[in-house]
């Protein structure tokens, strides 16, 4: 019998309102408001709001957006730090039928203007901290959105540049707003722009189904218990905070807001609010590893950390584990709703040494619970590479955690989905236990004298030097070798290039040793990723 043949189970057993509903993460908020109405949902300084209060505010926001004349499928953008209004936008905007576009807070006015023009933004919610950038961006636009000011009392400075404040907007909304779920779970829920390392960023479109499923996947992957206390160290604009705004609502947890990622407030909030979960790029973990001993010693309870954004050196994971923080390594892209691969831990690894456990955790891992397909394969033939931990191929995914596509860019969408798989552009190996390990971005591999050198492998060794705080390795043009490794290093204390080179010669094959060492602070994106394209440009100018 073929898969399309009608059977007795297809007769008079149709979908109806009683047995089928479209999936949307907004339903998580509604449930928490009903089941745990008085449980704390939001902490922001002196502000503490319950799940019932948050649900009412989101209903008012949705109602007010509709009353502004915004139609279903139109874009509402926001540029704000991790504050309550940003969290509420993740529910109120889709409840109105609009699509949420959370903009990177570190972009320049030109990039902000490009995004709003490309997204056809109708409404912009903007925190006072970014009023100067947004004012300049608006001058570059041919059509202006309705601007709503977020007047957060925790920030001093900036100015109000909009037609009204966020609170005034809520006053125009109705708490009894009759929210209707989307008629199709394939409808867009959010729009996220890629980092745009070269040229203009691409608009990645998420749907309600993917947001719903990845929120649940996060809970399962991380083994989250009921009512977690989650600290917002990860920007909400980055893949919609890896879908954690919806995940925390699904599990009726507490969101502890954080305007700026700094060592002191992170440790203080973990201690005082009993935070037990947070996410961050390896650079955030390394920053905490280097924090004051007194603050580190003040944490007496178990804290779970989820890290991704760049391949974390084993030494960084080892440092966090020594602090008593349990690290879970995940991997994904903007195009896969954030985390879609997880380094799932196995009980038999508990007996390994701390160094060996850190090495195992530094691998990207296996597909997340709701990701249908993951493979490392030849990008042309789509033939999977052997699971030998040596042969390099491209990481590819398929399933519900893959974007709808790139907004108004059918060519890029088609190319990324070639062969029925999403092509990540990341190069990896597949180990015998089927855990994948990223070796490099395809554009970051250094080819020196015909030999391929993984920049990540060299960086991992550099991070083991006691005075190296941050490291990035890129290709430097060379007349003899074609390319040679060039290491950019941010150091703690005095160290010379000769010392670094000698350390590398003692710990890796000599052809992989950086020929050039450059000291200084490294350029980063707002999510902590080192901007290697800027470093590559610098090598060309040397």
C-alpha positions as CSV (number, residue, x, y, z in Angstrom):
1,X,0.0,0.0,0.0
2,X,1.5,3.4,-1.0
3,X,1.7,6.3,1.4
4,X,-1.0,8.1,-0.5
5,X,-3.6,5.3,-0.5
6,X,-6.8,6.0,1.4
7,X,-7.4,3.7,4.3
8,X,-10.1,3.2,6.9
9,X,-8.3,5.7,9.0
10,X,-8.9,8.4,6.5
11,X,-12.7,8.0,6.4
12,X,-14.9,10.4,8.4
13,X,-11.9,11.3,10.6
14,X,-11.4,14.9,9.4
15,X,-9.8,17.8,11.2
16,X,-12.1,20.1,13.1
17,X,-12.0,22.7,15.8
18,X,-12.3,20.0,18.5
19,X,-9.2,18.0,17.4
20,X,-6.9,20.4,15.7
21,X,-5.4,23.9,16.5
22,X,-2.7,25.8,14.8
23,X,0.5,26.0,16.9
24,X,1.5,29.4,18.2
25,X,3.7,30.3,21.2
26,X,1.2,32.9,22.2
27,X,-0.8,30.1,23.7
28,X,2.0,29.6,26.3
29,X,1.4,33.1,27.7
30,X,-2.3,32.5,28.0
31,X,-1.8,29.2,29.8
32,X,0.7,30.7,32.3
33,X,-1.7,33.6,33.0
34,X,-4.5,31.1,33.7
35,X,-2.5,28.4,35.7
36,X,0.0,30.6,37.5
37,X,-1.6,34.1,37.5
38,X,0.2,35.4,40.6
39,X,3.6,33.8,39.8
40,X,6.3,36.4,39.0
41,X,6.9,36.7,35.3
42,X,9.0,39.8,35.0
43,X,11.8,41.3,37.2
44,X,13.3,44.6,36.2
45,X,14.8,46.5,39.1
46,X,11.9,47.5,41.3
47,X,9.4,46.3,38.7
48,X,7.8,42.9,39.4
49,X,4.9,41.8,37.3
50,X,2.9,38.6,37.5
51,X,1.9,36.4,34.5
52,X,-1.7,37.7,34.8
53,X,-0.4,41.3,34.6
54,X,1.9,40.4,31.6
55,X,-1.0,38.8,29.8
56,X,-3.2,41.9,30.3
57,X,-0.5,44.2,29.1
58,X,0.1,42.1,26.0
59,X,-3.6,42.1,25.2
60,X,-3.6,45.9,25.5
61,X,-0.5,46.1,23.3
62,X,-2.1,44.0,20.6
63,X,-5.3,46.0,20.7
64,X,-3.5,49.3,20.5
65,X,-1.4,48.2,17.5
66,X,-4.6,47.3,15.7
67,X,-6.1,50.6,16.6
68,X,-3.1,52.3,15.0
69,X,-4.3,50.9,11.7
70,X,-1.7,48.1,11.4
71,X,-3.0,45.2,9.3
72,X,-2.1,41.5,9.7
73,X,1.2,40.6,8.1
74,X,2.6,44.2,8.5
75,X,5.9,44.8,10.4
76,X,6.3,46.2,13.9
77,X,10.0,46.8,14.7
78,X,11.6,47.3,18.1
79,X,15.1,48.5,19.1
80,X,15.5,48.1,22.8
81,X,17.7,46.2,25.4
82,X,16.4,43.2,27.4
83,X,13.6,45.0,29.3
84,X,9.9,44.2,30.0
85,X,8.6,46.0,26.9
86,X,10.8,44.0,24.6
87,X,9.5,40.8,26.2
88,X,5.9,41.9,25.9
89,X,6.4,42.7,22.2
90,X,7.2,39.0,21.6
91,X,3.5,38.3,22.4
92,X,1.6,41.5,21.9
93,X,2.8,42.1,18.3
94,X,1.9,38.6,16.9
95,X,-1.4,38.7,18.9
96,X,-2.3,41.7,16.8
97,X,-1.5,39.8,13.6
98,X,1.6,41.8,12.9
99,X,5.1,40.5,12.5
100,X,7.8,41.4,15.1
101,X,11.2,42.6,13.8
102,X,13.7,43.0,16.7
103,X,16.6,45.1,15.6
104,X,20.2,44.7,16.7
105,X,20.9,47.5,19.1
106,X,24.6,47.9,18.0
107,X,23.9,48.7,14.4
108,X,24.7,52.0,12.8
109,X,22.0,54.4,11.5
110,X,22.5,53.2,7.9
111,X,22.0,49.6,8.8
112,X,18.9,50.4,10.9
113,X,17.4,52.4,8.1
114,X,18.1,49.6,5.6
115,X,16.4,47.1,7.8
116,X,13.3,49.2,8.4
117,X,13.0,50.1,4.7
118,X,13.4,46.4,3.6
119,X,11.0,45.2,6.3
120,X,8.5,47.9,5.4
121,X,8.2,48.8,9.1
122,X,4.9,50.4,10.0
123,X,5.5,50.9,13.7
124,X,8.9,51.3,15.6
125,X,9.2,50.9,19.4
126,X,12.4,52.5,20.5
127,X,14.1,52.8,23.9
128,X,15.5,56.2,24.7
129,X,19.1,54.8,24.8
130,X,18.9,54.5,21.0
131,X,17.1,57.7,20.1
132,X,20.2,59.3,18.5
133,X,20.8,56.3,16.2
134,X,17.1,56.0,15.3
135,X,16.8,59.8,14.7
136,X,19.6,59.6,12.1
137,X,18.2,56.4,10.6
138,X,14.8,58.0,10.1
139,X,16.4,60.9,8.1
140,X,17.7,58.3,5.7
141,X,14.3,56.7,5.1
142,X,11.8,57.6,2.4
143,X,8.8,56.5,4.5
144,X,8.7,56.9,8.2
145,X,7.0,54.5,10.6
146,X,4.9,55.5,13.6
147,X,7.5,55.9,16.4
148,X,6.7,54.9,20.0
149,X,9.1,55.8,22.8
150,X,10.0,53.3,25.5
151,X,10.7,55.5,28.5
152,X,12.5,53.1,30.9
153,X,13.3,54.8,34.2
154,X,16.4,52.6,34.6
155,X,18.1,54.6,31.8
156,X,19.2,58.2,32.1
157,X,19.9,60.1,28.9
158,X,18.6,60.0,25.3
159,X,15.4,61.7,24.3
160,X,11.8,61.0,23.4
161,X,11.5,61.2,19.6
162,X,8.1,59.5,19.0
163,X,4.5,60.4,18.7
164,X,3.7,58.8,22.1
165,X,5.2,56.7,24.8
166,X,4.8,52.9,25.1
167,X,2.7,53.4,28.3
168,X,0.5,55.9,26.4
169,X,0.1,53.3,23.6
170,X,-1.0,50.7,26.2
171,X,-3.6,53.1,27.6
172,X,-5.2,53.1,24.1
173,X,-5.5,49.3,24.2
174,X,-8.2,47.1,25.6
175,X,-7.5,44.4,28.2
176,X,-10.5,42.4,27.0
177,X,-9.0,42.3,23.5
178,X,-10.3,39.1,21.8
179,X,-7.1,37.5,20.6
180,X,-7.5,35.1,17.7
181,X,-4.8,32.6,16.9
182,X,-3.4,32.6,13.3
183,X,-5.5,30.7,10.8
184,X,-2.3,29.0,9.6
185,X,0.7,28.1,11.7
186,X,2.9,28.8,8.6
187,X,2.1,32.5,9.0
188,X,5.1,34.7,9.8
189,X,5.6,35.5,13.5
190,X,8.9,37.3,13.5
191,X,11.6,38.7,11.1
192,X,15.3,38.6,12.1
193,X,18.2,40.0,10.1
194,X,21.5,38.1,9.8
195,X,24.7,39.7,11.0
196,X,25.5,40.9,7.6
197,X,29.2,40.3,7.6
198,X,29.4,41.2,4.0
199,X,27.0,43.5,2.2
200,X,23.4,44.0,3.5
201,X,21.9,41.6,6.0
202,X,19.2,39.1,4.9
203,X,15.8,39.1,6.5
204,X,15.0,35.6,8.0
205,X,11.3,34.9,8.4
206,X,10.1,32.7,11.3
207,X,6.6,31.1,11.4
208,X,4.4,30.3,14.4
209,X,5.0,26.6,14.2
210,X,8.8,26.8,14.3
211,X,8.7,29.3,17.2
212,X,6.3,27.0,19.2
213,X,8.4,23.9,18.6
214,X,11.8,25.4,19.3
215,X,10.5,26.9,22.6
216,X,9.5,23.4,23.7
217,X,12.8,22.0,22.3
218,X,14.7,24.3,24.5
219,X,12.9,23.1,27.6
220,X,13.5,19.4,26.7
221,X,17.1,19.9,25.6
222,X,18.1,21.8,28.7
223,X,16.1,19.6,31.2
224,X,14.3,22.7,32.5
225,X,12.2,22.2,35.6
226,X,9.0,24.1,36.5
227,X,9.4,27.8,37.3
228,X,13.0,28.4,36.3
229,X,14.6,31.8,37.0
230,X,16.1,33.0,33.7
231,X,18.5,35.9,33.4
232,X,18.4,37.8,30.1
233,X,22.1,37.9,29.3
234,X,21.3,36.9,25.7
235,X,20.0,39.7,23.5
236,X,16.3,39.3,22.7
237,X,17.0,40.6,19.2
238,X,19.3,37.6,18.5
239,X,17.0,34.9,17.0
240,X,14.3,36.2,19.3
241,X,16.5,35.4,22.2
242,X,16.9,31.8,20.9
243,X,13.1,31.5,21.3
244,X,13.4,31.8,25.1
245,X,10.8,34.5,25.5
246,X,8.3,31.8,24.5
247,X,10.1,29.0,26.3
248,X,10.0,30.8,29.7
249,X,6.2,31.5,29.2
250,X,5.7,27.8,28.4
251,X,7.2,26.7,31.7
252,X,5.8,29.7,33.7
253,X,9.3,30.8,34.7
254,X,10.6,34.2,35.8
255,X,12.3,36.6,33.4
256,X,15.1,38.6,35.1
257,X,15.8,41.6,32.8
258,X,19.3,43.0,32.2
259,X,19.9,46.3,30.3
260,X,23.7,45.8,29.9
261,X,25.9,42.6,30.0
262,X,28.4,43.4,32.7
263,X,30.1,41.1,35.2
264,X,29.0,42.7,38.4
265,X,25.3,42.9,37.7
266,X,25.2,39.4,36.3
267,X,26.8,37.8,39.4
268,X,24.7,40.1,41.7
269,X,21.4,39.1,40.0
270,X,22.3,35.4,40.0
271,X,23.0,35.7,43.7
272,X,20.1,37.9,44.7
273,X,17.3,36.7,42.4
274,X,18.5,33.0,42.6
275,X,18.9,32.8,38.9
276,X,19.4,29.3,37.8
277,X,19.5,29.6,34.0
278,X,21.1,31.9,31.5
279,X,22.5,31.9,27.9
280,X,25.4,33.6,26.4
281,X,28.2,33.5,23.8
282,X,31.6,32.1,24.8
283,X,32.8,35.7,25.2
284,X,30.3,36.2,28.0
285,X,31.4,33.0,29.7
286,X,35.1,34.1,29.4
287,X,34.2,37.4,30.9
288,X,32.6,35.7,33.9
289,X,35.6,33.4,34.2
290,X,37.8,36.5,34.6
291,X,35.4,38.1,37.1
292,X,36.3,39.1,40.7
293,X,36.9,36.1,43.0
294,X,34.6,37.5,45.7
295,X,31.6,37.7,43.3
296,X,32.3,34.2,41.9
297,X,32.5,32.8,45.4
298,X,29.1,34.4,46.3
299,X,27.2,32.0,44.1
300,X,26.1,29.0,46.2
301,X,23.4,27.4,44.1
302,X,23.4,25.4,40.9
303,X,23.3,27.5,37.7
304,X,22.8,26.1,34.2
305,X,24.5,27.9,31.3
306,X,23.6,27.4,27.6
307,X,26.3,28.7,25.2
308,X,26.5,29.1,21.4
309,X,27.2,31.8,18.9
310,X,30.8,30.7,18.2
311,X,32.5,27.4,18.8
312,X,33.5,27.7,22.5
313,X,37.1,26.7,23.3
314,X,37.2,23.7,25.7
315,X,39.3,25.9,28.1
316,X,36.4,28.4,28.5
317,X,33.9,25.6,29.2
318,X,36.4,24.1,31.7
319,X,36.6,27.5,33.5
320,X,32.9,27.7,33.9
321,X,32.6,24.1,35.2
322,X,35.3,24.9,37.8
323,X,33.0,27.7,39.0
324,X,30.3,25.1,39.5
325,X,28.2,26.2,36.5
326,X,26.8,23.4,34.4
327,X,27.4,24.2,30.7
328,X,25.3,23.0,27.8
329,X,26.7,23.7,24.4
330,X,24.2,24.2,21.5
331,X,24.6,25.2,17.9
332,X,22.4,26.9,15.3
333,X,22.0,29.9,13.1
334,X,19.5,32.7,12.7
335,X,18.0,30.6,9.9
336,X,17.3,27.7,12.4
337,X,15.5,29.7,15.2
338,X,18.8,29.6,17.1
339,X,19.6,26.3,18.9
340,X,18.8,23.3,16.7
341,X,21.8,21.1,17.6
342,X,22.7,20.2,21.2
343,X,25.7,18.5,22.8
344,X,23.5,16.0,24.7
345,X,25.3,14.8,27.8
346,X,25.7,11.1,28.5
347,X,25.9,9.7,32.0
348,X,29.0,7.6,31.1
349,X,30.9,10.7,30.5
350,X,30.6,11.8,34.2
351,X,33.6,9.7,35.2
352,X,35.9,11.6,32.7
353,X,38.4,14.2,33.9
354,X,37.3,17.9,33.9
355,X,39.5,18.6,30.9
356,X,38.1,15.6,28.9
357,X,34.5,16.5,29.8
358,X,35.1,20.1,28.6
359,X,36.5,18.7,25.3
360,X,33.4,16.6,24.8
361,X,31.2,19.6,25.6
362,X,33.0,21.8,23.1
363,X,31.5,19.6,20.3
364,X,28.3,20.9,18.7
365,X,26.5,17.6,19.2
366,X,23.3,16.0,17.7
367,X,20.0,17.3,16.4
368,X,17.6,18.9,18.9
369,X,14.5,17.0,19.8
370,X,12.3,18.6,17.2
371,X,14.9,19.0,14.4
372,X,14.1,16.4,11.7
373,X,17.4,16.1,9.9
374,X,21.1,16.9,10.6
375,X,24.1,15.8,8.5
376,X,27.6,16.6,7.5
377,X,27.9,16.2,3.8
378,X,29.5,17.1,0.6
379,X,27.8,20.4,-0.4
380,X,27.6,19.4,-4.1
381,X,26.7,15.7,-4.0
382,X,24.9,15.8,-0.6
383,X,26.7,12.6,0.2
384,X,27.2,12.3,4.0
385,X,30.8,12.2,5.1
386,X,32.1,9.2,7.0
387,X,31.6,9.3,10.8
388,X,35.3,9.2,11.3
389,X,35.9,12.5,13.1
390,X,38.3,13.5,10.3
391,X,36.5,14.1,7.0
392,X,35.2,17.6,6.7
393,X,31.8,18.5,5.1
394,X,29.2,21.1,5.3
395,X,26.6,21.1,8.1
396,X,23.0,20.7,6.7
397,X,19.6,20.7,8.4
398,X,16.0,20.1,7.6
399,X,12.7,20.2,9.4
400,X,10.4,22.5,11.4
401,X,13.3,24.5,12.9
402,X,14.4,25.9,9.5
403,X,13.2,29.4,8.5
404,X,10.4,30.0,5.9
405,X,13.1,31.8,3.8
406,X,14.7,35.1,3.2
407,X,12.3,38.1,2.9
408,X,12.1,39.4,-0.7
409,X,15.1,37.4,-1.7
410,X,14.0,34.3,-3.6
411,X,17.4,33.6,-5.1
412,X,19.2,33.4,-1.7
413,X,16.3,31.3,-0.4
414,X,16.5,28.8,-3.3
415,X,20.3,28.6,-2.9
416,X,20.2,27.9,0.8
417,X,17.6,25.1,0.3
418,X,19.3,23.4,-2.6
419,X,18.7,19.7,-2.6
420,X,16.1,19.8,0.1
421,X,18.5,20.7,2.8
422,X,19.4,24.0,4.5
423,X,23.1,24.7,3.8
424,X,24.6,26.3,6.8
425,X,28.0,27.3,5.4
426,X,29.7,25.8,8.5
427,X,32.3,23.0,8.0
428,X,32.4,20.1,10.4
429,X,33.3,16.5,11.0
430,X,31.0,13.8,12.2
431,X,32.5,11.6,15.0
432,X,31.9,7.9,15.4
433,X,29.2,8.6,18.0
434,X,27.5,10.8,15.4
435,X,28.2,14.0,17.3
436,X,29.2,16.8,14.9
437,X,32.1,19.2,15.6
438,X,32.4,22.5,13.8
439,X,35.9,23.0,12.3
440,X,35.3,26.4,10.6
441,X,33.1,28.6,8.5
442,X,33.7,27.8,4.9
443,X,35.1,31.3,4.4
444,X,37.3,31.0,7.5
445,X,39.4,28.0,6.5
446,X,43.1,29.0,6.0
447,X,44.8,27.3,3.0
448,X,48.5,27.6,3.5
449,X,50.8,25.9,1.0
450,X,47.9,23.7,0.0
451,X,47.2,22.6,3.6
452,X,43.9,23.4,5.2
453,X,44.1,25.0,8.6
454,X,41.2,25.2,11.0
455,X,41.1,28.7,12.6
456,X,39.0,27.3,15.4
457,X,41.6,24.6,16.2
458,X,44.4,27.2,16.4
459,X,42.2,29.5,18.5
460,X,41.5,26.7,21.0
461,X,45.2,26.3,21.6
462,X,45.7,30.1,22.0
463,X,42.9,30.2,24.6
464,X,44.9,27.8,26.7
465,X,47.7,30.4,27.2
466,X,47.2,31.9,30.6
467,X,47.4,35.5,29.4
468,X,45.2,35.2,26.4
469,X,41.7,36.6,27.1
470,X,40.4,36.6,23.5
471,X,41.7,35.2,20.3
472,X,40.8,35.1,16.6
473,X,42.7,33.6,13.8
474,X,42.2,34.6,10.1
475,X,44.1,34.2,6.8
476,X,46.7,36.7,6.0
477,X,47.8,37.0,2.3
478,X,51.3,35.7,1.7
479,X,53.3,35.7,-1.5
480,X,55.0,32.3,-0.8
481,X,52.3,30.3,1.0
482,X,49.2,31.9,-0.5
483,X,47.9,32.4,3.1
484,X,49.3,32.1,6.6
485,X,47.5,32.2,9.9
486,X,47.4,35.6,11.6
487,X,46.3,35.7,15.3
488,X,44.6,38.8,16.8
489,X,44.8,38.6,20.6
490,X,43.4,40.5,23.5
491,X,45.8,39.8,26.4
492,X,45.6,40.1,30.2
493,X,49.0,41.3,31.3
494,X,52.3,41.5,29.5
495,X,53.1,38.9,26.8
496,X,55.1,39.1,23.6
497,X,54.4,37.8,20.1
498,X,57.5,35.5,20.4
499,X,56.0,33.9,23.6
500,X,52.7,33.3,21.9
501,X,54.4,31.8,18.8
502,X,56.6,29.5,21.0
503,X,53.6,28.4,22.9
504,X,51.8,27.4,19.7
505,X,54.9,25.6,18.4
506,X,54.9,23.5,21.5
507,X,51.2,22.6,21.2
508,X,50.4,22.2,17.4
509,X,51.8,21.2,14.1
510,X,54.3,23.9,13.0
511,X,52.6,24.7,9.7
512,X,49.5,25.7,11.7
513,X,51.4,28.2,14.0
514,X,50.4,31.8,13.4
515,X,53.1,33.7,11.6
516,X,51.8,37.1,12.7
517,X,50.5,38.2,16.1
518,X,48.5,41.4,16.6
519,X,47.6,42.6,20.1
520,X,44.5,44.7,20.9
521,X,40.8,44.6,21.5
522,X,38.8,42.5,19.0
523,X,35.8,43.9,17.1
524,X,32.6,42.0,18.0
525,X,28.9,41.8,17.1
526,X,26.3,42.6,19.7
527,X,26.0,38.8,20.4
528,X,29.7,38.5,21.2
529,X,30.8,37.0,17.9
530,X,34.2,38.3,16.8
531,X,33.9,40.0,13.4
532,X,36.5,38.1,11.5
533,X,35.7,39.9,8.2
534,X,37.0,43.1,9.8
535,X,40.2,41.3,10.9
536,X,40.6,39.9,7.4
537,X,40.4,43.4,6.0
538,X,43.1,44.5,8.4
539,X,45.4,41.7,7.3
540,X,45.0,42.9,3.7
541,X,46.1,46.4,4.8
542,X,49.2,45.2,6.6
